[in-house]
Amino acid sequence: GPLPQGLPFRSLDHKVHQLYGAWGEKTSYGKTSIGAIRTTIVIDEAGKILAWEGGVKAQGNARKTLEVIK
């Protein structure tokens, strides 16, 4: 079927987020909650993690990630 929100990939559920350390307590605008923590993980074709960075900021993250991939 169609992918959610028109994205070219499926979003991960919270169990997968937990496996990669991308689910837990976070604070935004002074409010603490439990949920997805913005995390960038680069995984190669063999399943090896090449890069992992948690708590990333949206601005500039795509550029940094592309540098790792190259």
PDB file of N, CA, C and O in Angstrom:
ATOM      1  N   GLY A   1       0.807  -1.185   0.000  1.00  0.00           N
ATOM      2  CA  GLY A   1       0.000   0.000   0.000  1.00  0.00           C
ATOM      3  C   GLY A   1       0.853   1.253   0.000  1.00  0.00           C
ATOM      4  O   GLY A   1       2.081   1.177   0.030  1.00  0.00           O
ATOM      5  N   PRO A   2       0.203   2.402  -0.034  1.00  0.00           N
ATOM      6  CA  PRO A   2       0.954   3.662  -0.043  1.00  0.00           C
ATOM      7  C   PRO A   2       1.694   3.864   1.275  1.00  0.00           C
ATOM      8  O   PRO A   2       1.244   3.422   2.332  1.00  0.00           O
ATOM      9  N   LEU A   3       2.817   4.527   1.190  1.00  0.00           N
ATOM     10  CA  LEU A   3       3.599   4.789   2.388  1.00  0.00           C
ATOM     11  C   LEU A   3       3.013   5.976   3.141  1.00  0.00           C
ATOM     12  O   LEU A   3       2.421   6.865   2.528  1.00  0.00           O
ATOM     13  N   PRO A   4       3.172   6.000   4.481  1.00  0.00           N
ATOM     14  CA  PRO A   4       2.603   7.087   5.277  1.00  0.00           C
ATOM     15  C   PRO A   4       3.217   8.437   4.921  1.00  0.00           C
ATOM     16  O   PRO A   4       4.412   8.524   4.636  1.00  0.00           O
ATOM     17  N   GLN A   5       2.421   9.465   4.938  1.00  0.00           N
ATOM     18  CA  GLN A   5       2.822  10.846   4.695  1.00  0.00           C
ATOM     19  C   GLN A   5       3.574  11.035   3.381  1.00  0.00           C
ATOM     20  O   GLN A   5       4.302  12.015   3.228  1.00  0.00           O
ATOM     21  N   GLY A   6       3.411  10.113   2.428  1.00  0.00           N
ATOM     22  CA  GLY A   6       4.044  10.255   1.130  1.00  0.00           C
ATOM     23  C   GLY A   6       5.555  10.093   1.147  1.00  0.00           C
ATOM     24  O   GLY A   6       6.220  10.427   0.166  1.00  0.00           O
ATOM     25  N   LEU A   7       6.106   9.591   2.237  1.00  0.00           N
ATOM     26  CA  LEU A   7       7.558   9.410   2.330  1.00  0.00           C
ATOM     27  C   LEU A   7       7.987   8.197   1.513  1.00  0.00           C
ATOM     28  O   LEU A   7       7.212   7.252   1.360  1.00  0.00           O
ATOM     29  N   PRO A   8       9.227   8.210   0.979  1.00  0.00           N
ATOM     30  CA  PRO A   8       9.695   7.078   0.180  1.00  0.00           C
ATOM     31  C   PRO A   8      10.232   5.921   1.026  1.00  0.00           C
ATOM     32  O   PRO A   8      10.924   5.045   0.507  1.00  0.00           O
ATOM     33  N   PHE A   9       9.921   5.913   2.309  1.00  0.00           N
ATOM     34  CA  PHE A   9      10.366   4.859   3.217  1.00  0.00           C
ATOM     35  C   PHE A   9       9.370   4.742   4.356  1.00  0.00           C
ATOM     36  O   PHE A   9       8.565   5.644   4.585  1.00  0.00           O
ATOM     37  N   ARG A  10       9.428   3.639   5.060  1.00  0.00           N
ATOM     38  CA  ARG A  10       8.554   3.450   6.227  1.00  0.00           C
ATOM     39  C   ARG A  10       9.261   3.958   7.475  1.00  0.00           C
ATOM     40  O   ARG A  10      10.478   3.839   7.616  1.00  0.00           O
ATOM     41  N   SER A  11       8.478   4.519   8.366  1.00  0.00           N
ATOM     42  CA  SER A  11       8.999   4.995   9.629  1.00  0.00           C
ATOM     43  C   SER A  11       9.171   3.805  10.578  1.00  0.00           C
ATOM     44  O   SER A  11       8.461   2.806  10.456  1.00  0.00           O
ATOM     45  N   LEU A  12      10.093   3.908  11.504  1.00  0.00           N
ATOM     46  CA  LEU A  12      10.358   2.826  12.447  1.00  0.00           C
ATOM     47  C   LEU A  12       9.398   2.889  13.625  1.00  0.00           C
ATOM     48  O   LEU A  12       9.014   3.976  14.057  1.00  0.00           O
ATOM     49  N   ASP A  13       9.006   1.725  14.150  1.00  0.00           N
ATOM     50  CA  ASP A  13       8.164   1.734  15.341  1.00  0.00           C
ATOM     51  C   ASP A  13       9.045   1.905  16.583  1.00  0.00           C
ATOM     52  O   ASP A  13      10.271   1.840  16.497  1.00  0.00           O
ATOM     53  N   HIS A  14       8.415   2.122  17.722  1.00  0.00           N
ATOM     54  CA  HIS A  14       9.193   2.452  18.923  1.00  0.00           C
ATOM     55  C   HIS A  14      10.099   1.311  19.384  1.00  0.00           C
ATOM     56  O   HIS A  14      11.110   1.570  20.037  1.00  0.00           O
ATOM     57  N   LYS A  15       9.770   0.056  19.065  1.00  0.00           N
ATOM     58  CA  LYS A  15      10.640  -1.064  19.463  1.00  0.00           C
ATOM     59  C   LYS A  15      11.987  -0.971  18.751  1.00  0.00           C
ATOM     60  O   LYS A  15      13.031  -1.210  19.358  1.00  0.00           O
ATOM     61  N   VAL A  16      11.962  -0.623  17.466  1.00  0.00           N
ATOM     62  CA  VAL A  16      13.213  -0.464  16.722  1.00  0.00           C
ATOM     63  C   VAL A  16      13.951   0.776  17.224  1.00  0.00           C
ATOM     64  O   VAL A  16      15.175   0.762  17.349  1.00  0.00           O
ATOM     65  N   HIS A  17      13.217   1.836  17.508  1.00  0.00           N
ATOM     66  CA  HIS A  17      13.836   3.031  18.086  1.00  0.00           C
ATOM     67  C   HIS A  17      14.596   2.656  19.369  1.00  0.00           C
ATOM     68  O   HIS A  17      15.727   3.096  19.571  1.00  0.00           O
ATOM     69  N   GLN A  18      13.977   1.853  20.222  1.00  0.00           N
ATOM     70  CA  GLN A  18      14.611   1.447  21.477  1.00  0.00           C
ATOM     71  C   GLN A  18      15.894   0.669  21.219  1.00  0.00           C
ATOM     72  O   GLN A  18      16.894   0.892  21.902  1.00  0.00           O
ATOM     73  N   LEU A  19      15.886  -0.240  20.246  1.00  0.00           N
ATOM     74  CA  LEU A  19      17.074  -1.033  19.931  1.00  0.00           C
ATOM     75  C   LEU A  19      18.263  -0.158  19.551  1.00  0.00           C
ATOM     76  O   LEU A  19      19.410  -0.494  19.847  1.00  0.00           O
ATOM     77  N   TYR A  20      17.985   0.965  18.893  1.00  0.00           N
ATOM     78  CA  TYR A  20      19.046   1.859  18.446  1.00  0.00           C
ATOM     79  C   TYR A  20      19.265   3.041  19.395  1.00  0.00           C
ATOM     80  O   TYR A  20      19.987   3.978  19.056  1.00  0.00           O
ATOM     81  N   GLY A  21      18.656   3.004  20.565  1.00  0.00           N
ATOM     82  CA  GLY A  21      18.853   4.079  21.533  1.00  0.00           C
ATOM     83  C   GLY A  21      18.197   5.380  21.129  1.00  0.00           C
ATOM     84  O   GLY A  21      18.642   6.456  21.530  1.00  0.00           O
ATOM     85  N   ALA A  22      17.138   5.289  20.335  1.00  0.00           N
ATOM     86  CA  ALA A  22      16.477   6.483  19.826  1.00  0.00           C
ATOM     87  C   ALA A  22      15.070   6.649  20.400  1.00  0.00           C
ATOM     88  O   ALA A  22      14.219   7.287  19.780  1.00  0.00           O
ATOM     89  N   TRP A  23      14.826   6.087  21.566  1.00  0.00           N
ATOM     90  CA  TRP A  23      13.525   6.201  22.231  1.00  0.00           C
ATOM     91  C   TRP A  23      13.773   6.393  23.707  1.00  0.00           C
ATOM     92  O   TRP A  23      14.538   5.638  24.306  1.00  0.00           O
ATOM     93  N   GLY A  24      13.156   7.371  24.297  1.00  0.00           N
ATOM     94  CA  GLY A  24      13.331   7.570  25.726  1.00  0.00           C
ATOM     95  C   GLY A  24      12.861   8.938  26.158  1.00  0.00           C
ATOM     96  O   GLY A  24      12.069   9.591  25.479  1.00  0.00           O
ATOM     97  N   GLU A  25      13.366   9.358  27.306  1.00  0.00           N
ATOM     98  CA  GLU A  25      12.965  10.642  27.870  1.00  0.00           C
ATOM     99  C   GLU A  25      13.650  11.768  27.117  1.00  0.00           C
ATOM    100  O   GLU A  25      14.846  11.707  26.831  1.00  0.00           O
ATOM    101  N   LYS A  26      12.881  12.792  26.803  1.00  0.00           N
ATOM    102  CA  LYS A  26      13.426  13.955  26.115  1.00  0.00           C
ATOM    103  C   LYS A  26      12.734  15.195  26.641  1.00  0.00           C
ATOM    104  O   LYS A  26      11.632  15.121  27.185  1.00  0.00           O
ATOM    105  N   THR A  27      13.378  16.323  26.479  1.00  0.00           N
ATOM    106  CA  THR A  27      12.821  17.589  26.934  1.00  0.00           C
ATOM    107  C   THR A  27      12.738  18.539  25.752  1.00  0.00           C
ATOM    108  O   THR A  27      13.711  18.726  25.021  1.00  0.00           O
ATOM    109  N   SER A  28      11.584  19.129  25.574  1.00  0.00           N
ATOM    110  CA  SER A  28      11.378  20.097  24.505  1.00  0.00           C
ATOM    111  C   SER A  28      10.580  21.265  25.061  1.00  0.00           C
ATOM    112  O   SER A  28       9.499  21.082  25.621  1.00  0.00           O
ATOM    113  N   TYR A  29      11.118  22.459  24.905  1.00  0.00           N
ATOM    114  CA  TYR A  29      10.475  23.677  25.400  1.00  0.00           C
ATOM    115  C   TYR A  29      10.106  23.551  26.878  1.00  0.00           C
ATOM    116  O   TYR A  29       9.045  24.003  27.308  1.00  0.00           O
ATOM    117  N   GLY A  30      11.004  22.927  27.650  1.00  0.00           N
ATOM    118  CA  GLY A  30      10.821  22.804  29.083  1.00  0.00           C
ATOM    119  C   GLY A  30       9.890  21.683  29.529  1.00  0.00           C
ATOM    120  O   GLY A  30       9.689  21.484  30.727  1.00  0.00           O
ATOM    121  N   LYS A  31       9.319  20.948  28.572  1.00  0.00           N
ATOM    122  CA  LYS A  31       8.400  19.854  28.914  1.00  0.00           C
ATOM    123  C   LYS A  31       9.091  18.519  28.649  1.00  0.00           C
ATOM    124  O   LYS A  31       9.625  18.295  27.563  1.00  0.00           O
ATOM    125  N   THR A  32       9.077  17.629  29.654  1.00  0.00           N
ATOM    126  CA  THR A  32       9.693  16.312  29.534  1.00  0.00           C
ATOM    127  C   THR A  32       8.640  15.298  29.096  1.00  0.00           C
ATOM    128  O   THR A  32       7.520  15.281  29.606  1.00  0.00           O
ATOM    129  N   SER A  33       9.026  14.452  28.138  1.00  0.00           N
ATOM    130  CA  SER A  33       8.118  13.415  27.658  1.00  0.00           C
ATOM    131  C   SER A  33       8.931  12.196  27.227  1.00  0.00           C
ATOM    132  O   SER A  33      10.160  12.238  27.179  1.00  0.00           O
ATOM    133  N   ILE A  34       8.232  11.124  26.920  1.00  0.00           N
ATOM    134  CA  ILE A  34       8.848   9.902  26.407  1.00  0.00           C
ATOM    135  C   ILE A  34       8.471   9.790  24.932  1.00  0.00           C
ATOM    136  O   ILE A  34       7.304   9.949  24.573  1.00  0.00           O
ATOM    137  N   GLY A  35       9.453   9.516  24.082  1.00  0.00           N
ATOM    138  CA  GLY A  35       9.164   9.382  22.657  1.00  0.00           C
ATOM    139  C   GLY A  35      10.426   9.218  21.854  1.00  0.00           C
ATOM    140  O   GLY A  35      11.493   8.931  22.396  1.00  0.00           O
ATOM    141  N   ALA A  36      10.297   9.403  20.552  1.00  0.00           N
ATOM    142  CA  ALA A  36      11.429   9.272  19.636  1.00  0.00           C
ATOM    143  C   ALA A  36      12.408  10.418  19.864  1.00  0.00           C
ATOM    144  O   ALA A  36      12.021  11.584  19.940  1.00  0.00           O
ATOM    145  N   ILE A  37      13.674  10.062  19.968  1.00  0.00           N
ATOM    146  CA  ILE A  37      14.751  11.038  20.113  1.00  0.00           C
ATOM    147  C   ILE A  37      15.400  11.150  18.744  1.00  0.00           C
ATOM    148  O   ILE A  37      15.838  10.148  18.180  1.00  0.00           O
ATOM    149  N   ARG A  38      15.467  12.374  18.201  1.00  0.00           N
ATOM    150  CA  ARG A  38      16.026  12.549  16.865  1.00  0.00           C
ATOM    151  C   ARG A  38      17.442  11.994  16.833  1.00  0.00           C
ATOM    152  O   ARG A  38      18.338  12.502  17.507  1.00  0.00           O
ATOM    153  N   THR A  39      17.628  10.954  16.049  1.00  0.00           N
ATOM    154  CA  THR A  39      18.890  10.222  15.987  1.00  0.00           C
ATOM    155  C   THR A  39      19.201   9.904  14.532  1.00  0.00           C
ATOM    156  O   THR A  39      18.308   9.549  13.763  1.00  0.00           O
ATOM    157  N   THR A  40      20.473  10.034  14.158  1.00  0.00           N
ATOM    158  CA  THR A  40      20.899   9.659  12.815  1.00  0.00           C
ATOM    159  C   THR A  40      21.811   8.450  12.927  1.00  0.00           C
ATOM    160  O   THR A  40      22.804   8.467  13.654  1.00  0.00           O
ATOM    161  N   ILE A  41      21.454   7.391  12.187  1.00  0.00           N
ATOM    162  CA  ILE A  41      22.254   6.169  12.173  1.00  0.00           C
ATOM    163  C   ILE A  41      22.507   5.811  10.718  1.00  0.00           C
ATOM    164  O   ILE A  41      21.574   5.714   9.921  1.00  0.00           O
ATOM    165  N   VAL A  42      23.783   5.615  10.376  1.00  0.00           N
ATOM    166  CA  VAL A  42      24.146   5.183   9.024  1.00  0.00           C
ATOM    167  C   VAL A  42      24.568   3.725   9.126  1.00  0.00           C
ATOM    168  O   VAL A  42      25.487   3.385   9.871  1.00  0.00           O
ATOM    169  N   ILE A  43      23.885   2.864   8.368  1.00  0.00           N
ATOM    170  CA  ILE A  43      24.119   1.421   8.402  1.00  0.00           C
ATOM    171  C   ILE A  43      24.494   0.969   6.991  1.00  0.00           C
ATOM    172  O   ILE A  43      23.806   1.307   6.028  1.00  0.00           O
ATOM    173  N   ASP A  44      25.586   0.205   6.864  1.00  0.00           N
ATOM    174  CA  ASP A  44      26.001  -0.250   5.535  1.00  0.00           C
ATOM    175  C   ASP A  44      25.197  -1.473   5.100  1.00  0.00           C
ATOM    176  O   ASP A  44      24.347  -1.969   5.839  1.00  0.00           O
ATOM    177  N   GLU A  45      25.479  -1.948   3.890  1.00  0.00           N
ATOM    178  CA  GLU A  45      24.724  -3.067   3.314  1.00  0.00           C
ATOM    179  C   GLU A  45      24.842  -4.341   4.132  1.00  0.00           C
ATOM    180  O   GLU A  45      23.945  -5.184   4.096  1.00  0.00           O
ATOM    181  N   ALA A  46      25.943  -4.492   4.873  1.00  0.00           N
ATOM    182  CA  ALA A  46      26.159  -5.689   5.692  1.00  0.00           C
ATOM    183  C   ALA A  46      25.519  -5.561   7.074  1.00  0.00           C
ATOM    184  O   ALA A  46      25.578  -6.495   7.873  1.00  0.00           O
ATOM    185  N   GLY A  47      24.908  -4.412   7.358  1.00  0.00           N
ATOM    186  CA  GLY A  47      24.281  -4.198   8.654  1.00  0.00           C
ATOM    187  C   GLY A  47      25.196  -3.590   9.698  1.00  0.00           C
ATOM    188  O   GLY A  47      24.806  -3.465  10.859  1.00  0.00           O
ATOM    189  N   LYS A  48      26.418  -3.204   9.309  1.00  0.00           N
ATOM    190  CA  LYS A  48      27.366  -2.583  10.240  1.00  0.00           C
ATOM    191  C   LYS A  48      27.017  -1.108  10.413  1.00  0.00           C
ATOM    192  O   LYS A  48      26.788  -0.394   9.437  1.00  0.00           O
ATOM    193  N   ILE A  49      26.979  -0.660  11.675  1.00  0.00           N
ATOM    194  CA  ILE A  49      26.710   0.745  11.960  1.00  0.00           C
ATOM    195  C   ILE A  49      27.985   1.538  11.685  1.00  0.00           C
ATOM    196  O   ILE A  49      29.018   1.321  12.319  1.00  0.00           O
ATOM    197  N   LEU A  50      27.894   2.462  10.725  1.00  0.00           N
ATOM    198  CA  LEU A  50      29.031   3.295  10.357  1.00  0.00           C
ATOM    199  C   LEU A  50      29.075   4.587  11.156  1.00  0.00           C
ATOM    200  O   LEU A  50      30.150   5.131  11.409  1.00  0.00           O
ATOM    201  N   ALA A  51      27.907   5.077  11.552  1.00  0.00           N
ATOM    202  CA  ALA A  51      27.837   6.319  12.328  1.00  0.00           C
ATOM    203  C   ALA A  51      26.566   6.305  13.157  1.00  0.00           C
ATOM    204  O   ALA A  51      25.536   5.788  12.724  1.00  0.00           O
ATOM    205  N   TRP A  52      26.644   6.877  14.352  1.00  0.00           N
ATOM    206  CA  TRP A  52      25.484   6.993  15.237  1.00  0.00           C
ATOM    207  C   TRP A  52      25.617   8.314  15.967  1.00  0.00           C
ATOM    208  O   TRP A  52      26.648   8.589  16.581  1.00  0.00           O
ATOM    209  N   GLU A  53      24.588   9.124  15.900  1.00  0.00           N
ATOM    210  CA  GLU A  53      24.585  10.395  16.627  1.00  0.00           C
ATOM    211  C   GLU A  53      23.187  10.635  17.162  1.00  0.00           C
ATOM    212  O   GLU A  53      22.224  10.700  16.397  1.00  0.00           O
ATOM    213  N   GLY A  54      23.076  10.764  18.467  1.00  0.00           N
ATOM    214  CA  GLY A  54      21.784  10.993  19.096  1.00  0.00           C
ATOM    215  C   GLY A  54      21.570  12.455  19.416  1.00  0.00           C
ATOM    216  O   GLY A  54      22.527  13.221  19.532  1.00  0.00           O
ATOM    217  N   GLY A  55      20.321  12.842  19.558  1.00  0.00           N
ATOM    218  CA  GLY A  55      19.981  14.210  19.922  1.00  0.00           C
ATOM    219  C   GLY A  55      20.379  15.230  18.871  1.00  0.00           C
ATOM    220  O   GLY A  55      20.730  16.363  19.202  1.00  0.00           O
ATOM    221  N   VAL A  56      20.327  14.837  17.611  1.00  0.00           N
ATOM    222  CA  VAL A  56      20.761  15.739  16.542  1.00  0.00           C
ATOM    223  C   VAL A  56      19.750  16.858  16.318  1.00  0.00           C
ATOM    224  O   VAL A  56      18.567  16.718  16.630  1.00  0.00           O
ATOM    225  N   LYS A  57      20.229  17.950  15.780  1.00  0.00           N
ATOM    226  CA  LYS A  57      19.385  19.077  15.387  1.00  0.00           C
ATOM    227  C   LYS A  57      19.054  18.905  13.910  1.00  0.00           C
ATOM    228  O   LYS A  57      19.890  18.431  13.141  1.00  0.00           O
ATOM    229  N   ALA A  58      17.867  19.279  13.513  1.00  0.00           N
ATOM    230  CA  ALA A  58      17.458  19.127  12.112  1.00  0.00           C
ATOM    231  C   ALA A  58      18.336  19.959  11.186  1.00  0.00           C
ATOM    232  O   ALA A  58      18.758  19.478  10.134  1.00  0.00           O
ATOM    233  N   GLN A  59      18.610  21.187  11.564  1.00  0.00           N
ATOM    234  CA  GLN A  59      19.395  22.070  10.699  1.00  0.00           C
ATOM    235  C   GLN A  59      20.835  21.566  10.579  1.00  0.00           C
ATOM    236  O   GLN A  59      21.525  21.401  11.585  1.00  0.00           O
ATOM    237  N   GLY A  60      21.279  21.325   9.358  1.00  0.00           N
ATOM    238  CA  GLY A  60      22.644  20.882   9.101  1.00  0.00           C
ATOM    239  C   GLY A  60      22.859  19.384   9.185  1.00  0.00           C
ATOM    240  O   GLY A  60      23.921  18.894   8.800  1.00  0.00           O
ATOM    241  N   ASN A  61      21.867  18.640   9.683  1.00  0.00           N
ATOM    242  CA  ASN A  61      22.047  17.204   9.861  1.00  0.00           C
ATOM    243  C   ASN A  61      22.157  16.459   8.533  1.00  0.00           C
ATOM    244  O   ASN A  61      22.963  15.537   8.411  1.00  0.00           O
ATOM    245  N   ALA A  62      21.367  16.840   7.550  1.00  0.00           N
ATOM    246  CA  ALA A  62      21.424  16.161   6.246  1.00  0.00           C
ATOM    247  C   ALA A  62      22.811  16.325   5.626  1.00  0.00           C
ATOM    248  O   ALA A  62      23.355  15.364   5.083  1.00  0.00           O
ATOM    249  N   ARG A  63      23.387  17.513   5.697  1.00  0.00           N
ATOM    250  CA  ARG A  63      24.720  17.758   5.146  1.00  0.00           C
ATOM    251  C   ARG A  63      25.759  16.886   5.830  1.00  0.00           C
ATOM    252  O   ARG A  63      26.587  16.262   5.166  1.00  0.00           O
ATOM    253  N   LYS A  64      25.717  16.842   7.162  1.00  0.00           N
ATOM    254  CA  LYS A  64      26.663  16.017   7.917  1.00  0.00           C
ATOM    255  C   LYS A  64      26.508  14.541   7.580  1.00  0.00           C
ATOM    256  O   LYS A  64      27.500  13.824   7.453  1.00  0.00           O
ATOM    257  N   THR A  65      25.270  14.086   7.436  1.00  0.00           N
ATOM    258  CA  THR A  65      25.014  12.685   7.124  1.00  0.00           C
ATOM    259  C   THR A  65      25.529  12.340   5.725  1.00  0.00           C
ATOM    260  O   THR A  65      26.118  11.276   5.531  1.00  0.00           O
ATOM    261  N   LEU A  66      25.317  13.214   4.763  1.00  0.00           N
ATOM    262  CA  LEU A  66      25.822  12.982   3.411  1.00  0.00           C
ATOM    263  C   LEU A  66      27.347  12.876   3.390  1.00  0.00           C
ATOM    264  O   LEU A  66      27.903  12.101   2.612  1.00  0.00           O
ATOM    265  N   GLU A  67      28.025  13.646   4.237  1.00  0.00           N
ATOM    266  CA  GLU A  67      29.485  13.573   4.320  1.00  0.00           C
ATOM    267  C   GLU A  67      29.922  12.187   4.799  1.00  0.00           C
ATOM    268  O   GLU A  67      30.909  11.644   4.304  1.00  0.00           O
ATOM    269  N   VAL A  68      29.194  11.616   5.757  1.00  0.00           N
ATOM    270  CA  VAL A  68      29.507  10.272   6.265  1.00  0.00           C
ATOM    271  C   VAL A  68      29.291   9.235   5.166  1.00  0.00           C
ATOM    272  O   VAL A  68      30.098   8.320   5.005  1.00  0.00           O
ATOM    273  N   ILE A  69      28.212   9.378   4.418  1.00  0.00           N
ATOM    274  CA  ILE A  69      27.875   8.411   3.375  1.00  0.00           C
ATOM    275  C   ILE A  69      28.904   8.425   2.261  1.00  0.00           C
ATOM    276  O   ILE A  69      29.243   7.374   1.717  1.00  0.00           O
ATOM    277  N   LYS A  70      29.404   9.602   1.913  1.00  0.00           N
ATOM    278  CA  LYS A  70      30.396   9.709   0.846  1.00  0.00           C
ATOM    279  C   LYS A  70      31.683   9.037   1.282  1.00  0.00           C
ATOM    280  O   LYS A  70      32.655   9.013   0.527  1.00  0.00           O
TER     281      LYS A  70
END
